[in-house]
Amino acid sequence: MKHEIKEEGGVIVIALEGDVDLESSPEARKVLLDCVGRKSPIFVDLSGVSYIDSSGVASLVEALQTARKAGFGMSLVAVSQDALRVLQLAHLDKIFPIFDTLEDGLAAG
């Protein structure tokens, strides 16, 4: 798994790429929680994620819960079809705000 972090329009954008699985989810978790610690809204770009398993999903859920407890949001943007299918199976598409593009997420506030 690769990742890129940038700040855009007052929010943090984390782009994950590749497989987010048992091997890489500890790194994904660290990246996500480190960014949550910055106390800014977060958008996680999953357009480059080819595979995500339950450990990767757990990292996303933990980061979302931590962000909400700290009083700000975390949204998913440009979710790949493979990742979206997993989120839908777990009914997490009802929990996470999901936007087609970063621009849509930013416009939604």
C-alpha positions in Angstrom: 0.0 0.0 0.0 1.1 3.5 -0.8 -0.3 6.7 0.6 -0.1 10.4 0.0 -1.2 13.2 2.4 -1.9 16.7 1.4 -3.8 19.7 2.7 -6.4 21.3 0.4 -9.0 23.9 1.1 -8.5 23.6 4.9 -9.0 19.8 4.9 -6.6 16.9 5.0 -6.7 14.6 2.0 -5.3 11.1 2.4 -5.0 9.1 -0.8 -4.5 5.4 -0.3 -3.4 3.1 -3.1 -3.0 -0.6 -3.6 -4.2 -3.3 -1.2 -5.3 -2.3 2.3 -5.1 -5.7 3.9 -3.8 -7.5 7.0 -0.2 -6.7 6.0 -0.7 -3.0 5.3 -3.6 -2.0 7.6 -1.3 -1.2 10.5 0.4 1.4 8.3 -3.0 2.7 7.1 -4.2 2.9 10.7 -1.2 4.9 11.7 -1.5 7.3 8.8 -5.2 7.8 9.4 -4.9 8.3 13.2 -1.9 10.6 12.8 -4.0 12.8 10.5 -7.0 12.7 12.8 -4.7 14.1 15.5 -4.3 17.2 13.4 -7.9 18.0 14.2 -9.0 19.0 10.7 -11.7 17.5 8.5 -10.4 14.5 6.6 -11.2 13.2 3.2 -9.9 9.7 2.4 -9.4 9.1 -1.4 -9.9 5.4 -2.1 -9.8 5.7 -5.9 -6.5 3.8 -6.0 -7.5 1.0 -3.6 -7.6 -2.3 -5.5 -8.5 -4.4 -2.4 -9.6 -3.8 1.2 -10.2 -6.5 3.8 -11.8 -6.3 7.2 -8.6 -5.1 8.8 -8.5 -2.2 6.4 -12.1 -1.4 7.0 -11.5 -1.6 10.8 -8.8 1.1 10.4 -11.2 3.4 8.6 -13.9 2.8 11.2 -11.5 3.5 14.1 -10.4 6.7 12.4 -14.0 7.8 11.8 -15.0 7.2 15.4 -11.9 9.1 16.7 -12.6 12.0 14.4 -16.2 12.2 15.5 -15.2 12.1 19.2 -12.8 15.0 18.5 -15.7 17.0 16.9 -14.9 16.9 13.2 -15.7 14.8 10.2 -14.1 12.2 8.0 -15.5 11.4 4.6 -14.5 9.0 1.8 -14.1 10.2 -1.8 -13.7 8.6 -5.2 -14.1 5.1 -3.7 -13.1 2.4 -6.1 -15.7 -0.2 -7.1 -13.9 -3.0 -5.3 -13.6 -1.0 -2.1 -17.2 0.2 -2.4 -18.5 -3.3 -2.7 -16.8 -4.3 0.6 -18.2 -1.2 2.3 -21.7 -1.9 1.0 -21.5 -5.6 2.2 -20.7 -4.3 5.7 -23.4 -1.6 5.4 -20.7 1.0 6.1 -21.8 3.0 3.1 -24.6 4.1 5.4 -22.1 5.2 8.1 -19.4 7.0 6.1 -20.2 10.1 4.1 -19.1 9.1 0.6 -18.6 11.5 -2.3 -17.9 10.8 -5.9 -15.1 13.4 -6.1 -13.1 15.5 -3.7 -14.7 18.6 -5.2 -18.2 17.2 -4.3 -17.0 16.6 -0.7 -15.5 20.0 -0.4 -18.7 21.6 -1.8 -20.8 19.7 0.7 -18.8 21.3 3.5 
